[in-house]
Amino acid sequence: MSLFEDKITIKDDKGNEQVVKALCETGRSAPNLDGDAGNMIKVVKVVFIDGHEVKVGVDGSFYHPDTRVLYSV
């Protein structure tokens, strides 16, 4: 799968939102029981915040490297 850059909205643990650049990948959701092949989804791999490149966890969260504030995608 190819990676692409996109702007996304992230939210900190207090609910404050911020728009940042992110490196994303196109993926496919799990098929359902009806035989559907699944839907195309955008998977965020890396977030660019305050001059840092931060990997996003499988749960869609990461800690800011300077402030240690928890963010979610």
C-alpha positions in Angstrom: 0.0 0.0 0.0 1.2 3.5 -0.7 1.6 6.3 1.8 0.2 9.8 1.3 0.3 13.0 3.3 -3.0 14.4 4.6 -4.2 17.0 7.2 -6.1 15.4 10.1 -7.7 16.6 13.3 -6.2 15.2 16.6 -7.6 15.6 20.0 -5.8 15.8 23.4 -7.0 14.2 26.6 -8.8 17.4 27.5 -10.8 17.5 24.3 -8.8 20.3 22.6 -8.6 19.8 18.8 -5.7 20.6 16.5 -5.1 20.1 12.8 -1.8 18.6 11.8 -0.1 16.9 8.9 0.0 13.1 8.9 1.4 10.3 6.8 -1.5 7.9 6.0 -2.0 4.6 4.3 -5.1 3.3 2.6 -6.4 0.1 4.1 -9.4 -2.1 4.0 -11.7 -2.8 7.0 -12.5 -6.3 8.0 -15.2 -8.0 5.9 -18.6 -8.4 7.6 -20.6 -11.6 7.8 -22.7 -10.7 4.7 -19.8 -11.5 2.4 -18.9 -7.8 2.0 -15.3 -7.3 1.0 -14.9 -4.5 3.5 -14.6 -0.7 3.2 -11.6 1.4 2.3 -10.3 3.3 5.3 -7.5 5.8 6.0 -5.0 4.5 8.5 -2.8 7.2 10.2 0.8 6.0 10.5 2.8 9.1 11.5 1.8 12.5 12.8 3.9 15.7 12.3 3.6 17.9 15.4 5.7 20.8 16.5 8.7 19.7 14.4 8.5 16.1 15.5 7.6 13.0 13.5 5.6 10.7 15.9 4.4 7.1 15.1 0.8 6.5 15.9 -0.2 3.4 17.9 -2.6 0.8 16.5 -5.2 2.3 18.8 -4.9 5.7 17.1 -3.1 7.4 20.0 0.3 8.9 20.7 2.1 11.0 23.3 3.5 14.4 22.4 7.3 14.0 22.6 7.9 17.3 24.5 4.8 17.7 26.7 3.9 14.0 27.1 0.2 14.9 26.5 -1.9 12.0 25.1 -3.5 12.7 21.7 -5.9 10.6 19.7 -6.6 10.6 16.0 
